[in-house]
């Protein structure tokens, strides 16, 4: 059971399709301004929060810039399933990276993915996630089962943002199913999309608190993206 819970923050619900952008906007790519060149993977690593800003991170998983696919059912929930674990979307990116942030005290850790898109695709990523959050109530993705999908008040991050919580139901041979709360925040700042995912381990030190993404983490990351875009 411990191995299963430990895998929540590093597993991906989606798979790289190996194809080009899905429903991609034609025309020139853009970074955080339509007049600038697309951000590269090196740019994203420079803009990602780190120890110099006071945020400890302990690892990352190599990611493809291609679109990812989900087989979750029902289909209207697929945009949500792609944000869990190694967060991604069904749109190709110019570059995509992730970082796994450590917990602070009894607070939550988080997995963050940054993706540099065409501006049209960046907007579509957030719109599709928002639509899924409004329509989806429960879904299955392979052997994984999620329910109680609940849209949270707009946190007001960046140019647009969406926040939701949901619960994963994990079978346990030693007793009743284990309910694992998850939280997801998707933020667009210009043509950069930041996805944050966290889950709360049952019976942990914060067992009475819902899963959540540290507000200071999201705000600091959005500010760094905005400032980097202004000088690049």
Secondary structure, DSSP 8 states (H G I E B T S, - for coil): -HHHHHTTTT-BSSEE--S--TT---S---SSSTTS----HHHHHHHS--GGGT--EEE-----SS-EE---BSGGGHHHHTTSBS---SS--SEEEEEEE---TTS--EEEEEEE--HHHHHHHHHHHHHHHHH-S-EEETTEEEEEEEE------SSEEEEEEEEEEE--TTSS-EEEEEEEEEEEETTEEEEEEEE--TTSTTTTS-----HHHHHHHHHHHHHHHHH-
